């Protein structure tokens, strides 16, 4: 089960993800993002991956799409979540070079 929590203040919108970003939970994250995106404005988007346990191709694709739209900053806490954030942001560099 993916637990999603959001926190907003005047400078940022933070989305914390706990659990797998995979399977049916990708749709839950997509819905949360769809509801939160209109209120982002000029604030920074922070995506907290520190308690993420897994991500499938659809989950990575959704995070990459969010990153393309916002240049979100990812918070990581271990080698796996750091790798995940690098995979998401690397896609942008590859696409920009094409």
Buried (B, 14 or more C-beta within 10 A) or exposed (E): EBEBEEEEEEEEBBBBBBBBBBEEBBEBBBEBBEEBBEEBEEBEBBBBBEBBEBBEEBBBBBBBBBBBEBEBBBBBEEEBBEEBBEEBBEBEEEEEEE
